[in-house]
Amino acid sequence: MNKAMRESRTVVTALGPDTALDVAVVIPLQADNRPIKPCLDALAVAIAKARPFSVGLVLSAPNGQDPATAQVMHWAKRHPDLSLRLVYGNQLTQEGGFALDHAASLVKQNGILMTTNTACRVRPGWISRNLQELARADLLCGTLVPDPDTEQALTAELMRLRRIESAYMSVSVRLADLLDPRPHDPDPPHMSSSSASLAFSRRVYEMLGGGFARLAEHEVQGLAALAHRHDLRVRHSGTVVVDTTFPEGAVTDEVLADMWLEPADKFVRRYQLRGRLRAMWPDVAAISALLGDALGPSDERAILHPTLPPTFGLFWERVETKATALARDKMSLDDCERELPRLRDLFTAFSCLGLMMPEPSQFGQRVH
């Protein structure tokens, strides 16, 4: 089967079998000469491993004439047994939005949507493990592992600092899990959400009103944020793995750390407060007392006015927006190196003392 369909201003070229899918994997293409074959070859292996589930690919491209599209067409001819849709022709397509909408229309009512990108190679069990773990989650965030060539492209100093960042992130994840444990995400390996490995059901997609489809690929962190706002089960998996490479020119001496990392004491203050508020939700009196003690009466009034929102996720978003004491500080990799001993000390203290630590209001400033 090979046909082109016009939907609004978007062209969908259909290749391979035209059957209802259990899973659709959405992949945004880049308008460059980056090799796509390694990504697609890895997906073909994962699709074979996932049988008897029916899996198709939906690839979005800025237009139908660029080198990426030509690569896809060439690859598809060698894999006539795989269902593939090439979506291109408007701005929504370039952002991956229409591709997600189209993918949702291809899968069964109980079907699953997954995302990755052309800089990644999914592991053979990627699809199967996504399906297994979605039984305990609404949105599943996989793990990215840089391949050896990617690491070798780093300078020695940047590699050293990245290792510091990795250590800081590892302790931060374990500390956050101590302070604000969530039953659906036990012992998370990380706290990231990347389009290189996301999975969620069509039901979740439609429940959120197709909101995922309006997000640009580079804003994909918004997918997890949207799920958190609705108190959905966002799970981070260490068994759903993709190997990733840096696109050419992406390896620089950038020294800013991952966006969610922050100084040790502020990190503790944030996650201890979130954990305690979550445990109290939606007891207004208890929440009011804790906010007043932890953040002060001014922030308490701003956060509680005019009333509590319907979900804890929306409430916590309001807390982070209104609380001046929780304004995020950008960290450099050098900052991570300086803060790491303090972060480890705090993790040890909370682990050994069973969270019997001072109230959040006492973690505002480092005591020297």
N, C-alpha and C positions, 0 to 999 in steps of 0.2 A: 504494500500500500504506500502510495506517495501522492499526497494531495496538499493543496494550499487553501486555507480558509481565511476569509476576511472577517475580523471581529473588530468593530469600530475602526480605528486607524492602525490596528495591529495585525500582522500576518502571522499565521501559525502554519508551519510546514510539518506535516505528520509523516513519520517514517516508521516502518516496522508494523507489528501487529496492532490492530485497533480493538483492544479488549479492555474491560473494566479492570482497574488496577487496585491492588491492596496498598501499594506504596508508590509515591511519586517523589523523586529526588530532584530538587530545583538547584540549578547551577548558573550563576551569572557569568557571562563571557566578557572578556576585556578586549577592547579594540586595539590589539597589539599582536605581535608575532610569538607570544608565549606559547610553548608547546602544550597542547591540550591532551594529547594521546595518553601520557602517564596517568592523568586524572581519570579519563574515561576507561582505560584498561583496568585500573584498580576497581572502579565501580562495576565493570563487567564481571570481575571475579566475585565481588561481594553479592551481586545479583544472583549469580549461579549458586552461591552458598546459601542464599535465602530461600531457595525453592522448598516447598511448592508455592510460596507467596509470589504473586505477580507484581513485578517492579518495573516502572518506567522512568525515563529521564526527561526533564523539561529544562531546556537551556534557553536563557534569554540573552539577546545580543542587541547592541545599539542600532545596527542595521543589518541588512541581509547580504552585504557585499564585502565585508571586512575579512581579513585572513582567518580570524577565529571561526567564522561561519563556514568557510571553505574547509577548514580542518575537521569540523564536526560532520559535514556532509561526506567527506572522504572516509571518516571512521565509521559512519553509519552504514555505508555500503558493505563494509567488511563484517558487520554485525546485524544482518537482516532479521534475526530472530528477536532483537531487542526493540521494545517500544520507545520511541524517541520523538519529542516535540521540540521544534526550534521556533522560538517566539521572538519577533523583532518588529520594529517599525514605529515606536513612539517613545516618549520620555518615560512613561511608566514602565515600559519594558526595560529601558536602560537601568532603572532603579530596582529591577527585580519584582516590581509590584504586580504587574499583569501576569507574569509568569507564575507567581504564587496563586493568584486567582484562578488561572487556567489549570494549574496542577490540582487545586481543590475540586474542580469540576470533573477531573479525570478519575479520581479515586472513588471507591465505594463509600457508602455512608459511614461505615466504620473504618475508613481508610486512614492512612498516615502520610504526612508530609515531612520530608527531610531536606536539609540544605547542606551544601558544601561549596567549594570553589575550586577554580582551576589551578591554584597554587598548592593544592593538597592531593594526597593519595590516601583514600580510605583503606583501613585494614580489612582483610577478608571477611571478618565477622561483624563489620560495622553495621550493616543493615539488620542482621539477626539480633545483635545485642541491643540495638535501639528498640526493636520490637519487644524484646524481653523486658527491658527496664521501663518501658512506657506503661507497663502494667502497674507500676508504683509511682507514676508521675504524670503530669499534664504537659510539661515542657522539659525536654531532656537536653542538657548541654554536655557535649563530648569533650574529650581531652585532645589538645594539640601537642604534638611532639616534633620539635625541629629535627630535620634530617642532618646527617653528619656534614654534608656540603654546606648547609646553611650555617652551622656553627663555625666551620672553618673560614667562612667569609668575614667573621668578626675579627677585629683587631684583638691583640692579647689583652689590652687594658679593658676594652669593652666586654670581652668574654668574662673577665674577672668580675666586673661590676654586674653583669647579668647573672652570674652565679650568686652574688650577694642578693640581688633582687629575688632570685628563685628561693633562696633560703628565707628571706623576709616574708615572701608570699606564703611559703609553706607553714611557717609559725603563725602567721596572721590567720590563715584558714582554720587551723586547729584551735586557735584562741577564740575566733568567732563562733566556732561550733560549740565550745565550752560555754560561752556567754549567752548564746541564743540558739540552742539546739532545736532542730526541726525533724520530726519523726520521718517525714518523707525523704529527707536528704541526710541520712546518717553518715558521719565520717566523710564529708565531701573532699575530693582530691584537689579542688580548686574552686574559685568563685567567679569564673569568667563565663561569658556567653558570646560565642563567636559564630558567625554564619558558616564557618568551616565545618561545624558539626552541631546542628540543631535538629530536633525531632519533636513533632506535636501532631495531634490528631486533627482530622477534618472537623470533628465535633467541637474541639477547642477553638479552632480557627473561626468557625461560624458563630460560636458563642460570643466571641470577642468582636463580632461584627465585621470580620475581614480586616480588622485594624492592622494586622501584620503587613498587609499588602500595600499600605501607604508609606511604609518606611523604606528609605534608601538602604542599600546594602551596607554602606559604611556606618549607618546608624543602627546596626542590628542589635546593639545592646538594649535598644528600646523594646525588642521582643520580650526579653526576660522581664524588663521593667513593667511592661503591660500585663504580663502574667502575674507578677507580684502585686500589682494594684488590685487585681481581682481575687487575691488570696488563692491562686492556683498553686499546685505542687510543682515547683521548679526544682529539678534534681540535677546534680552534677555528677557525671559518671567517669570513673577511671578505667572502665572496660570498653567504652565506646571511643575508639582512638583513630585519629588521622595524623599522618605524617605531613609536615608542611615545609615549604621552602619560601624564602624571601624572593619576591619579584626582583628582576634586575634593577639596580639603583636604589633598592629599599634599605640596604644595609648602610647605616650611617653611624656617626659617633654621637647620636642622640643620647642624652643622659637623663631624661625624665623617666621616672618609674611608672609602673602600671597605674592607671588613673584611680583605682579604688584603694590603693595603699596610702597610709598616712602615719604620722608620728605615733609612737607606741601608746602614750597616755591618752591621746585623743581617740585612737582606735578602740581602746578599752572603754572609754567613756561612751562612745557611740553604740557599741554592740552590747555592753552591759545594760544600757538604757533600753535598747530595742528589745532585748530578751525579757526584761522586767515588764515593760509595757505590753508585750505580746501575752505574757502570762496573766496580766490583769484585764485584758480586753474582754468585753467593752464596759468595764466598771468605771463609770465617769468619776466618781468620788476618789477612788484609788489612783486613777490616772492623773487627776488634777493634783493630788498631793505629791505624787512622784515628780511630775513636771515642775511644780513650784520649787521643790527641793533641788532638783538636778539642774534646772535651767534658769530659775528665777521667775518672779511673778509676771514680768512683762511678756516673756516668751510663752509662759503658760497661758495667759489670756489670748495671745495671738493664735496659738495653736488650737485652743478649744472653741474659739469663736467661728461661726455661731453655734455649731453643734458637731458632734462626731460624724465623720463620713461613714458610709455603709460597710466598708471593709477595713481591716487592719492595714493592708497594703497602702490604701489611699491615705489613711491616718499617718502612717510612718513617713510617707512622702511629704505630707504637710509638716511634720516635725522637722525633717531635714531642711525644708525650705524656709521655715520660720525661725528656727533656733539659731541665733547668731553664734552661739558657742560651738555649733557643729559645722560651721562653714569649713569646707574642705581646703586643705593646704596641699599644693602640688609638691611632690617629693622628687628629688633627684636621686640617682643611684648612689651618690655619695651620702645623701641623707639616710638612705637605707642602711648603709654600712655603719654610720654613727648610731642609728637607733636600734640596730639588731640586738646588741646585748641587753638593752632595756626591755625590748619586746620578749626576749627569751626569759628574762627574769620574771616578767608578769605572767607568762604562760606557766612557768614552774610554780609560781605562787598560787595561781588559780587551780592548777591541777592538784597540788598537794593539800590545799586548804579547803577543797570542795566549794569553791566560790565564796568562802567566808572572807570577803575583802571589803574595803571601805565603800561607802555609797558613791554613785557616779559623780556627785558634786565635788568629791574630794580628788577627782582625777583631772581637774581642769589645768593644772600647771605641774610641770616637773619640779620635784623638790630636790634641790642640789645640796 
